[in-house]
Amino acid sequence: MKVLGRLGAPLLSSIFLFCVCVGMWVFGVYGVVCLGESYLIEWQFFFLCGVDWTLPVIVDYVSVIFSCFVCLISGSVCLFSVSYMDSEVFIRRFMLLIMGFVGSMNLLIFVPSLVTILLGWDGLGIVSFALVIYYQNKKSLAAGMLTVLANRIGDALLILAICFLVNWGEWRFGFSVLGNFSMLICLLVVVGAMTKSAQIPFSAWLPAAMAAPTPVSALVHSSTLVTAGVYLVIRFYGSLLGSPEVLGVLSKVGALTLVMAGLSACCEVDLKKIIALSTLSQLGLMMFTVGVGYPVIAVFHLFTHALFKALLFLCAGSIIHFTGDVQDGRILGGIGRLLPFSGGCLVLSSATLCGMPFLSGFYSKDLILEGAFSGLNGGLEVVIVLVGAGLSLVYSLRILLMGVFGQSFGGCLLMFGVESGYMMVSILILSIGAILGGYLLQGVWVSVSGFDVVGTFGKAVIVAITFMGLLYGVISNLGVWKFSQVLIGGLGRFLSSMWFMGMISGSLVAGVGLKGGVLAHLQLDQGWMEVFGGQGVFSVLGGGISGSYLAQSGGLLVFTRIFLVTVVLVLSCFFILSYLRWSFLGDDCKSLRLRGESRMPC
């Protein structure tokens, strides 16, 4: 009972979330997906200046399935936390933050209004900051500040978009926006979504957020925080169709983020950062898919990605937890023999990530590549997407070769623990989803989006590019280290630093802002604003009060001085005014004489 009292919060939270997931899958999927119906429910609060202030709730196949997946992954994370956070004193506080995170995400999913969506949007930002700094050290604080500052940029852009939407008197998104500010509104929404989904140049905060506990990383980087920007762009897609320029920018930025994150993951050695960079790469792929005109396929990939990426994080967390908090890939190795269940599920999730046929990742990734081939896109964008798809297999194999099949360079076996039953159950649930999720969802998306017809040559190119990453495994197993050193040795620092995105969006922006704030504080707050503001006004008022007190002291000498000073001031003003008057009259007379219009003496 004592153990149940301490671990009751994560257990009850996981049971509650699993029940919500099952109920939503049984009733919601049948009532919305199978019947093909969508519902929009609105509650009107008040009517002001010709505008209805309402709380709309949208129930369609996207929101229902997305919420179901969020509850499933959150329940697995809570169950995983029973063993992972067993030594945590404030476990109830941790679970309260997790439940607040899940509630904010569900509010963002079901509310299609830009005004009310800010509740869920800001809730995600605030709770994510609290979760990233949960360990309360300098590294966590720096990562949390970078995370919250990047998210605040998106908040400000969404508020500006709401201000421009006042012209329409309507804040529900997803409808066509026409008018003078339509392109500007679409651009603000897209850039705001890019900040939340860590697209270039806002990519530095996502790897830095790995300072949070592993259950938080599994939840944040799979189905909640990072996918909020993608979900917002997909929901706003009906308005983005009126601004094809914005969609073009979105596709190019997504393709660059895909390649940048993939190359960085191929040169990283930290296990959690490799998985975080793979998340960033898949987010770039989703943004590219939306930009080229396939939002339905992007939603499909978002759901399948949530399943296998949460599984990948939980497997990595289990390995880190039972190997003495070791996550350096140069030390890890031999996990398949020491932790067979976690190692096997890590192999399964990595295979799903690289698009192994008939697993969940295969269905959505194949649809994206087929859409890129069959769509009216530029040749360079297609090449970039194919390169990004090939890189996914490379960094997936790096995870396996470092952690599962490689040689261990760590300490003795006494550092290793025994796999927990709670962790095994949570990992098993997500493993079933990673295997069957794509198969179960493909019927829904094929019926919605139809088929993309690609020729035999296109299919062959897709297969070749997808499995070209196997060359990396062959090179690594043959031990041809000289080839890899010559090939990527000089570019290693550039690639592993995410093309210096951390310096650009982190050190440069934050450093300039902090230095500017210190300079403004010294020169304005403690400088001119003190002279003309609080201290200056206080000094002037103090001098005036002292003079008034002196004038009212009642001494004869003081009254005489005041009288003489007053007389001198009055006479001085009189003489000055008289001089100005006669000088103006003299100038007028002189001008009249010059023009010959003077009829009286001046």
Disulfide bonds with the S-S distance in Angstrom:
Cys589-Cys602 2.46
